[in-house]
Amino acid sequence: MVTLLVILSITIILFVWGKFPPDVVALMSMLILYLTGILDVTETLSGFSNTTVIMIAALFIIGEGLSRTGWTALAGQRFVSWAGKSVPKLLVIVTLGASVLSGFVSNTGTVAALLPVTVSAAWSAGTLPSKLLMPVAFGSNTGGLLTLTGTPPNIIASNTLVENNLEGFSFFEFGLIGLPLLIIAIIYFRYLGYRLLPKRQTNERPADIDAEMHKWISSYSIGDNLYRLRIRSMSPLINTKIGDWNFELDYQIAVMRLKRRHPSPLKQSVPQFVELPEPNTEMRYHDIITVKGTPEDVDKLVLKFSLGIIPTKAEKDTLKNELINQEVGMAEMLITPNSVFVGRVINLGNYLKRAGVQLLAASRNNRPLAGKIKIEAGDGFVIRGPWENIENLKSLYENVVISGSPEALSKNVATLSTRSYIAMGTLVLMILLLVFKVFPGAIAALICAGIMLLTRCVPISKAYKGISWTSVVMIAAMIPMGTALQKTGVAEMAANGLVDILGSIHPTALLAGIFLLTTAFSQTINNSATAVLMAPIALLAATSLGVSPKPYLITVAISASTAFLTPVGTTTNAMVLSAGGYTFLDYVRVGGPLLLLFFIATIVLVPLIWSF
């Protein structure tokens, strides 16, 4: 017992010190529990087979799918739009959003989905992620108290009553206390917590495609010489293929995009986009083709093929909608002195067929180039093609530099595609599977993660990159500590001692004691394990005092979800640790006052709602 307390103390000190990564500290603690004989090998490694850990990994993939299909970027834009230039208002919006969603989706699933949204929204609003991510984590923990299935401790508390032939809690009964606590949390972060949140600079600023578009318009003039042409009824292009006309060589014109608008029997248009037209792409009446070429060459094309010109504005949003979506993107490519491209002559608009990308615009010494170009070292190009092709470009051609991260830029596209709705449908499916308990939580999450992978909402090659392995490993390595506390009797001895001291004073005193002990355990032990440990003790104490056990069981559920003082108390805290650049003491500084407010509110409100 003494050995365990020493190990726990040293582990907490190392977390506070911050000298070593938290996952390394957790792994060291786990190994020492085995080496000192406190746990056997099965117990030591139990965290890595724990269903919670598996579910966490699956939820990261689901969150990655929402991010890659445009939902997170769209939500981030809406958050910023609703908040305007007010960062405190944005804080309220993301905290409320995390709370409401976590009432129906697991807390970890909520944070996994909202983490990239919040980071993007923070930068867009001119603040740092550290000013928003902790409220998202704490908000998700609080929102779990809105429904019976919001968080495992709620279910454990209710099942403890049912197993003892007592009436359990209804689905929304937790909301009677969860809603007031949520309001308290939002007010706290709006007026006090925001001032306590640290300003932590991180290197994980997401790529901003709007900023990139501004740069490309300025440096490359990508909107210049870009025209939209409509194929009229008398055009010889109708029912012919793009490759039949050899536009690049004979007319110095590059076809960028095709928008099909065939009149239906009801004289309505049915749009169909061909983002990267191929030589065998057929042109039809009323199609709109986006081309790049000099005004003189375009004029010749218009006259020769009876085409109509549709005005195109060289503005950021117009060009982004015209040239970028979930499938096709743009990036900047720089030519180094040893590149195979140096000395080659190429027309802008031509394709690098080996890579499957198009040279959209060029710049030399910050001056846009046009027409036929003899490539020199230092030249810059804006390229366009499938995101995956752009990302693979460096492996195909040596000595070229792709500026920024195409993968990150692709997540910044807020337009939706077919895969976007598949991803959202998958999230809804997971909610239904969890609410109606069709499968265990881990299985439901794995099924939905599999759908994300099979439908390529998340490319299989990117699945592992979407998982925050620091969070997963840390939680898996800390679960054995909870096992050790229960196995050695430390947790039960402390709980029984508190009940003996406070039980004879007043039911409210015992309620306060149960809250304090439960929240103390929840700072280092998984909240489910904490609830499993404390629920029967709370029931026994209430029975011995001859009072209703409901106030005590609801207090166990509340306090098990108040791990605000450490990054290891809940998975949600761990998930935002590195993204926000937080330290151990940041959680104490910001979470301490909130925990005190929750304690006071619980002691006052619970007896009023569920009488002794």
C-alpha positions in Angstrom: 0.0 0.0 0.0 2.8 2.4 0.9 4.6 1.5 -2.3 1.6 2.3 -4.4 1.1 5.7 -2.7 4.8 6.5 -3.4 4.4 5.5 -7.1 1.2 7.6 -7.4 2.8 10.6 -5.8 5.9 10.4 -8.1 3.7 10.0 -11.1 1.7 13.1 -10.2 4.9 15.1 -9.6 6.3 14.1 -13.0 3.0 15.2 -14.6 3.2 18.5 -12.9 6.9 19.0 -13.7 6.3 18.5 -17.4 9.9 17.5 -18.1 8.8 14.3 -19.9 5.9 13.8 -22.3 2.8 12.7 -20.4 2.5 9.4 -22.3 6.1 8.5 -21.3 5.3 9.3 -17.7 2.2 7.1 -17.8 4.2 4.2 -19.4 6.9 4.5 -16.7 4.3 4.4 -14.0 2.6 1.4 -15.5 5.9 -0.5 -15.7 6.9 0.3 -12.1 3.5 -1.1 -10.9 4.5 -4.4 -12.5 8.2 -4.4 -11.4 7.2 -3.8 -7.8 4.8 -6.7 -7.9 1.6 -4.7 -7.3 0.1 -5.8 -10.6 0.7 -9.0 -12.7 1.4 -8.8 -16.4 -2.3 -9.2 -17.4 -3.3 -6.3 -15.1 -0.4 -4.2 -16.2 -1.3 -4.4 -19.9 -5.0 -4.4 -19.4 -5.3 -0.8 -20.5 -4.2 -1.6 -24.1 -7.1 -4.1 -24.5 -9.6 -1.9 -22.7 -12.7 -1.2 -24.7 -12.5 2.5 -23.8 -9.1 2.8 -25.4 -10.2 1.0 -28.5 -13.3 3.2 -28.7 -11.1 6.4 -28.4 -8.9 5.3 -31.3 -12.0 4.6 -33.4 -13.6 8.0 -32.5 -10.4 9.8 -33.7 -10.9 8.2 -37.1 -14.6 9.3 -37.1 -13.5 12.8 -36.2 -10.9 12.7 -39.0 -13.6 11.8 -41.4 -15.7 14.8 -40.5 -12.6 17.0 -40.8 -11.6 15.6 -44.3 -15.1 15.9 -45.7 -15.5 19.6 -44.9 -17.8 19.5 -41.9 -15.3 20.8 -39.4 -14.1 23.6 -41.7 -17.8 24.5 -42.3 -18.6 24.5 -38.6 -15.5 26.5 -37.8 -16.6 29.1 -40.4 -20.1 29.2 -38.9 -18.6 29.6 -35.3 -16.5 32.5 -36.5 -19.4 34.0 -38.4 -21.7 33.8 -35.4 -19.1 35.1 -33.0 -18.0 38.0 -35.3 -14.8 39.5 -33.9 -15.7 38.6 -30.3 -13.4 35.9 -29.0 -15.4 35.5 -25.7 -18.5 35.0 -27.8 -16.7 32.3 -29.8 -15.7 30.7 -26.5 -19.3 30.5 -25.4 -20.3 29.0 -28.8 -17.7 26.2 -28.8 -18.4 25.4 -25.1 -22.1 25.2 -25.7 -21.7 23.2 -28.9 -19.4 20.7 -27.1 -21.9 20.4 -24.2 -25.0 19.8 -26.3 -23.3 17.3 -28.6 -21.8 15.3 -25.7 -25.2 14.8 -24.2 -25.9 12.3 -27.1 -22.4 11.4 -28.3 -19.6 10.2 -26.1 -17.4 12.9 -24.6 -14.4 11.6 -26.4 -16.3 11.5 -29.7 -17.4 15.1 -29.2 -13.9 16.4 -28.5 -12.4 14.3 -31.4 -14.9 15.9 -33.8 -14.7 19.5 -32.5 -10.9 19.7 -31.8 -9.9 20.5 -35.4 -12.9 22.9 -35.7 -11.9 24.8 -32.5 -8.3 25.1 -33.5 -9.2 26.4 -36.9 -11.8 28.8 -35.5 -9.3 30.1 -32.9 -6.8 31.1 -35.5 -9.4 32.6 -37.7 -10.7 34.7 -34.9 -7.3 36.0 -34.1 -6.7 34.1 -30.8 -4.8 30.9 -29.8 -6.2 27.4 -29.5 -5.2 27.4 -25.8 -7.9 30.0 -25.2 -10.7 27.6 -26.4 -9.7 24.0 -26.2 -9.9 23.5 -22.4 -13.5 24.9 -22.4 -14.4 22.4 -25.1 -13.0 19.6 -23.0 -14.7 20.7 -19.8 -17.9 21.6 -21.7 -18.1 18.1 -23.1 -17.6 16.6 -19.6 -20.4 18.8 -18.3 -22.7 18.1 -21.3 -22.4 14.4 -20.5 -24.6 15.1 -17.5 -27.6 16.2 -19.7 -28.8 12.6 -20.5 -28.6 9.1 -19.1 -26.2 7.9 -21.9 -24.2 11.1 -21.9 -21.3 9.6 -19.9 -20.7 6.1 -18.4 -20.9 7.3 -14.7 -24.5 8.2 -15.3 -25.3 4.7 -16.4 -23.3 3.2 -13.5 -25.2 5.3 -11.0 -28.6 4.4 -12.5 -27.8 0.6 -12.8 -26.6 0.6 -9.1 -30.2 1.6 -8.1 -31.8 -0.9 -10.5 -29.6 -3.8 -9.3 -30.8 -3.1 -5.8 -34.5 -3.2 -6.8 -34.8 0.6 -6.7 -36.0 2.9 -9.5 -33.3 4.1 -11.8 -32.9 7.5 -13.4 -34.9 8.4 -16.5 -33.2 9.4 -19.8 -33.4 13.2 -19.3 -33.5 13.2 -15.5 -29.8 14.0 -15.3 -30.6 17.2 -17.1 -32.3 18.6 -14.0 -28.8 19.1 -12.6 -26.8 18.9 -15.8 -28.4 22.0 -17.3 -27.7 24.3 -14.3 -24.1 23.1 -14.2 -23.8 23.8 -17.9 -25.0 27.3 -17.4 -22.6 27.8 -14.6 -19.7 26.5 -16.8 -20.6 28.8 -19.7 -20.8 31.9 -17.4 -17.6 31.0 -15.7 -15.6 30.7 -18.9 -17.2 33.8 -20.3 -16.3 36.1 -17.4 -13.5 34.5 -15.4 -12.2 31.3 -17.0 -11.2 33.2 -20.2 -8.9 35.4 -18.1 -7.2 32.4 -16.5 -6.7 30.4 -19.7 -3.1 30.6 -20.8 -1.7 31.9 -24.1 0.3 29.0 -25.4 2.0 29.4 -28.7 2.0 26.2 -30.7 3.4 25.1 -34.0 0.1 23.5 -35.0 -1.5 26.4 -36.7 -3.8 24.9 -39.4 -3.3 25.8 -43.0 -5.6 28.7 -44.0 -6.7 28.3 -47.6 -8.2 31.8 -47.6 -4.8 33.3 -46.8 -3.2 31.1 -49.4 -5.7 32.3 -52.0 -4.9 35.9 -51.2 -1.2 35.2 -51.6 -1.7 33.4 -54.9 -3.9 36.2 -56.3 -1.2 38.7 -55.4 1.9 36.8 -56.4 0.7 34.7 -59.3 -2.4 36.5 -60.6 -4.2 33.2 -60.7 -7.4 35.0 -61.7 -5.9 36.6 -64.7 -6.5 35.0 -68.1 -9.1 32.7 -66.6 -12.4 32.6 -68.5 -15.7 30.8 -68.4 -17.1 30.0 -71.8 -20.6 28.6 -72.7 -21.0 26.2 -75.6 -23.8 27.6 -77.7 -26.2 25.7 -79.9 -24.3 26.3 -83.1 -20.9 25.4 -81.7 -18.9 22.6 -83.5 -17.7 21.5 -80.1 -21.1 19.9 -79.3 -20.9 16.1 -78.9 -17.1 16.1 -79.5 -14.3 15.2 -77.1 -11.8 17.6 -75.6 -9.0 15.6 -77.0 -10.3 15.9 -80.6 -9.3 19.6 -80.7 -5.8 19.7 -79.3 -6.5 23.0 -77.5 -3.1 23.3 -75.9 -1.0 23.1 -79.0 -3.2 24.6 -81.6 -4.9 27.3 -79.6 -2.7 27.8 -76.5 -5.7 27.2 -74.3 -5.9 25.0 -71.2 -9.3 23.5 -70.3 -9.6 23.6 -66.5 -13.1 22.6 -65.6 -16.4 21.7 -67.2 -19.8 22.4 -65.7 -22.6 20.5 -67.5 -26.0 22.2 -67.7 -28.2 20.0 -69.9 -31.8 21.4 -70.0 -34.2 18.9 -68.5 -37.7 18.3 -69.9 -38.9 20.8 -67.3 -36.4 23.3 -68.7 -34.4 23.2 -65.5 -30.6 22.9 -65.3 -29.0 19.8 -63.9 -25.4 20.7 -63.0 -22.6 18.2 -63.2 -19.0 19.1 -62.7 -15.9 17.6 -64.3 -13.2 19.1 -62.2 -10.3 17.8 -64.3 -11.5 17.2 -67.8 -9.7 14.5 -69.7 -9.1 14.1 -73.5 -12.1 11.7 -73.7 -14.4 14.1 -71.8 -17.4 14.9 -74.1 -18.6 18.4 -74.5 -22.3 19.0 -74.9 -24.7 21.9 -75.6 -24.9 24.5 -72.9 -21.8 23.2 -71.0 -19.7 25.8 -69.3 -15.9 25.3 -69.7 -13.4 27.2 -67.6 -10.2 27.9 -69.6 -6.9 29.6 -69.2 -5.2 31.6 -71.9 -4.3 35.1 -73.1 -7.2 37.4 -74.0 -6.2 37.2 -77.7 -6.2 33.4 -77.8 -9.5 33.2 -75.9 -11.1 35.7 -78.3 -10.0 33.6 -81.3 -11.5 30.5 -79.6 -14.8 32.3 -78.9 -15.1 33.3 -82.5 -14.0 30.0 -84.0 -16.3 27.8 -81.9 -19.3 30.0 -81.3 -18.9 30.3 -77.6 -20.3 32.8 -75.1 -18.1 34.5 -72.4 -19.4 34.5 -68.8 -17.7 37.1 -66.6 -15.4 35.7 -63.9 -14.2 37.9 -61.0 -10.6 37.4 -59.8 -11.8 37.4 -56.2 -10.8 35.0 -53.4 -14.1 33.4 -52.8 -15.0 33.2 -56.5 -11.8 31.6 -57.5 -11.9 29.2 -54.5 -15.3 28.0 -55.4 -14.3 27.6 -59.1 -11.0 25.8 -58.5 -11.1 24.0 -55.2 -13.3 21.4 -53.6 -13.0 18.2 -51.5 -11.5 16.2 -54.4 -9.4 18.8 -56.2 -7.1 21.3 -54.6 -4.2 23.7 -55.2 -0.7 24.2 -53.7 2.5 26.1 -54.4 5.4 24.3 -55.9 9.0 25.8 -55.9 11.7 24.7 -58.3 15.2 24.1 -56.8 18.5 24.4 -58.8 18.9 20.7 -59.2 15.3 20.0 -60.4 14.7 18.2 -63.6 12.3 20.9 -64.6 15.1 23.6 -64.9 15.5 24.5 -68.6 12.2 22.8 -69.7 9.8 24.9 -71.7 6.1 24.5 -70.8 2.8 26.3 -71.4 0.8 27.3 -68.3 -2.2 25.2 -68.1 -0.4 22.1 -69.2 -0.5 18.9 -67.2 2.4 17.1 -65.5 0.9 13.8 -66.7 3.1 11.6 -64.5 1.8 13.4 -61.4 -1.7 14.1 -62.6 -1.5 17.8 -61.7 -1.9 21.0 -63.8 0.4 24.0 -63.8 -2.1 26.8 -63.2 0.1 29.9 -62.7 3.8 30.8 -62.4 5.9 33.5 -60.7 9.5 34.6 -60.9 11.0 37.0 -58.4 7.5 37.8 -57.2 6.3 38.7 -60.7 3.6 36.7 -62.4 4.5 34.9 -65.6 2.2 34.1 -68.5 2.1 32.0 -71.7 5.1 29.7 -72.6 7.8 29.6 -69.9 11.4 28.4 -69.8 11.7 27.2 -66.2 14.5 28.5 -64.0 15.6 27.7 -60.5 13.6 29.6 -58.0 10.4 29.8 -60.1 7.2 29.2 -58.3 4.1 27.5 -59.6 0.6 27.2 -58.4 -0.5 23.6 -59.2 -4.0 22.1 -59.3 -5.1 18.5 -59.2 -6.4 15.8 -56.8 -5.2 16.5 -53.3 -3.6 13.0 -53.1 -1.7 13.7 -56.3 -0.4 17.0 -55.0 0.8 15.3 -51.8 2.6 12.6 -53.7 4.3 15.0 -56.0 7.5 15.2 -54.0 8.0 11.4 -54.2 7.7 11.6 -58.0 10.0 14.5 -58.7 13.2 15.2 -56.7 14.3 18.7 -55.9 10.9 20.4 -55.9 9.4 21.9 -52.7 5.7 21.9 -52.0 5.0 24.9 -49.8 2.8 24.2 -46.8 0.8 21.0 -46.3 -1.7 19.9 -49.0 -3.2 17.5 -46.6 -3.9 20.3 -44.1 -5.2 22.6 -46.8 -7.7 19.9 -47.9 -9.2 19.9 -44.4 -9.7 23.6 -44.7 -12.2 23.4 -47.6 -15.7 24.1 -46.4 -17.6 22.9 -49.5 -19.5 19.7 -49.1 -19.4 16.6 -51.4 -21.1 13.2 -51.5 -18.6 11.9 -49.0 -19.5 14.8 -46.7 -23.0 13.4 -46.3 -21.7 9.9 -45.9 -19.5 11.1 -43.1 -22.4 12.9 -41.4 -24.6 9.9 -41.9 -22.0 7.8 -40.2 -21.9 10.1 -37.2 -25.7 9.9 -37.0 -25.5 6.1 -37.2 -23.1 6.0 -34.3 -25.4 8.2 -32.2 -28.3 5.9 -32.9 -26.3 2.8 -32.1 -25.2 4.3 -28.8 -28.6 5.7 -27.8 -30.4 2.4 -28.6 -27.6 0.2 -27.3 -27.6 -1.9 -30.5 -23.9 -2.7 -29.9 -21.4 -2.0 -27.2 -19.9 1.4 -27.5 -16.5 0.2 -28.8 -18.1 -2.0 -31.4 -20.4 0.8 -32.6 -17.4 3.2 -32.9 -15.4 0.5 -34.8 -18.3 -0.1 -37.2 -18.6 3.6 -38.0 -14.8 4.0 -38.2 -14.8 1.2 -40.7 -17.5 2.9 -42.8 -15.4 6.0 -42.9 -12.5 4.0 -44.2 -14.4 1.9 -46.7 -16.1 4.9 -48.2 -12.7 6.8 -48.3 -14.0 9.6 -46.1 -10.7 8.8 -44.5 -8.2 7.3 -46.8 -6.9 4.0 -45.3 -3.3 5.3 -45.7 -4.2 8.3 -43.5 -6.2 6.5 -40.8 -3.3 6.1 -38.3 -2.2 9.7 -38.8 -5.7 10.8 -37.7 -5.3 9.2 -34.3 -3.7 11.1 -31.4 -1.4 8.3 -30.2 -0.1 10.4 -27.3 -3.6 10.5 -25.8 -4.4 6.9 -26.6 -1.2 5.6 -25.1 -1.4 7.8 -22.0 -4.9 6.7 -21.1 -4.1 3.0 -21.8 -1.1 3.3 -19.5 -2.9 5.1 -16.7 -5.8 2.6 -16.5 -3.7 0.1 -14.5 -3.2 2.8 -11.8 -6.9 2.7 -11.1 -6.7 -1.1 -11.0 -3.9 -0.9 -8.5 -5.8 1.5 -6.2 -8.7 -0.9 -6.1 -6.7 -4.0 -5.8 -4.6 -2.8 -2.8 -7.7 -1.5 -1.0 -6.4 2.1 -0.9 -9.5 3.5 -2.5 -12.0 1.5 -0.5 -10.3 2.3 2.8 -10.3 6.0 2.1 -14.0 5.9 1.1 -15.1 3.9 4.2 -13.2 6.2 6.5 -14.9 9.3 5.0 -18.4 7.7 5.4 -17.7 6.8 9.1 -16.7 10.3 9.9 -19.3 12.3 8.0 -22.3 9.9 8.0 -23.4 10.7 11.6 -23.1 14.5 11.2 -25.8 15.3 8.5 -26.9 13.9 5.2 -25.6 17.0 3.5 -22.2 16.6 5.1 -22.0 13.1 3.7 -23.1 14.3 0.3 -20.2 16.8 0.4 -17.7 14.1 1.5 -18.8 11.8 -1.3 -18.4 14.6 -3.9 -14.9 15.5 -2.6 -13.7 11.9 -2.5 -15.1 11.0 -5.9 -13.7 14.0 -7.6 -10.3 13.4 -5.9 -10.3 9.9 -7.4 -11.5 11.1 -10.8 -8.4 13.3 -11.2 -6.2 10.3 -11.8 -8.6 7.3 -12.2 -10.9 6.8 -15.2 -14.3 8.2 -14.5 -16.0 4.9 -15.1 -13.7 3.1 -12.6 -14.3 5.9 -10.1 -18.1 5.6 -10.4 -17.9 1.8 -10.1 -15.9 2.2 -6.9 -18.0 4.9 -5.3 -21.6 4.0 -6.3 -22.0 1.0 -4.0 -20.3 2.9 -1.1 -22.7 5.8 -1.6 -25.7 3.4 -1.7 -24.6 1.7 1.4 -24.1 5.0 3.3 -27.6 6.2 2.3 -29.2 2.9 3.3 -27.4 2.9 6.7 -28.7 6.5 7.3 -32.2 5.6 6.2 -32.3 8.2 3.5 -33.0 8.1 -0.2 -29.9 7.0 -2.2 -30.7 9.0 -5.3 -29.0 12.3 -4.1 -25.9 10.3 -3.4 -25.8 8.4 -6.6 -26.4 11.5 -8.7 -23.6 13.2 -6.8 -21.3 10.3 -7.7 -22.2 10.7 -11.3 -21.6 14.5 -11.2 -18.3 14.4 -9.3 -16.9 11.5 -11.4 -17.2 13.9 -14.3 -15.4 16.8 -12.7 -11.8 15.8 -13.5 -10.8 19.5 -14.1 -7.5 19.5 -12.2 -5.4 17.1 -14.3 -4.9 16.3 -18.0 -5.1 12.5 -17.2 -8.4 12.5 -15.3 -10.5 12.1 -18.5 -9.8 11.3 -22.1 -11.1 14.7 -23.2 -8.6 16.5 -21.0 -5.8 14.4 -22.5 -7.0 15.0 -26.1 -6.6 18.8 -25.9 -3.3 18.7 -23.9 -0.8 18.8 -26.8 -3.1 20.7 -29.2 -3.5 23.5 -26.7 0.1 23.4 -25.5 -1.2 23.1 -21.9 0.9 22.2 -18.8 -0.3 20.3 -15.8 -0.7 23.5 -13.7 -2.9 25.1 -16.4 -5.6 22.5 -15.5 -5.3 23.3 -11.8 -5.4 27.1 -12.4 -8.4 27.0 -14.7 -10.2 23.9 -13.4 -9.9 24.7 -9.7 -12.5 27.6 -9.5 -14.9 25.7 -11.8 -14.7 22.6 -9.6 -15.4 24.8 -6.5 -18.5 26.2 -8.3 -19.7 22.7 -9.2 -19.2 21.6 -5.6 -21.3 24.4 -4.2 -24.0 24.0 -6.9 -24.2 20.3 -6.3 -24.5 20.6 -2.5 -27.2 23.2 -2.8 -29.3 21.9 -5.8 -29.1 18.1 -5.5 -31.1 18.0 -2.2 -33.6 20.4 -3.6 -34.2 18.2 -6.7 -33.8 14.8 -5.1 -34.8 15.1 -1.4 -33.2 12.9 1.3 
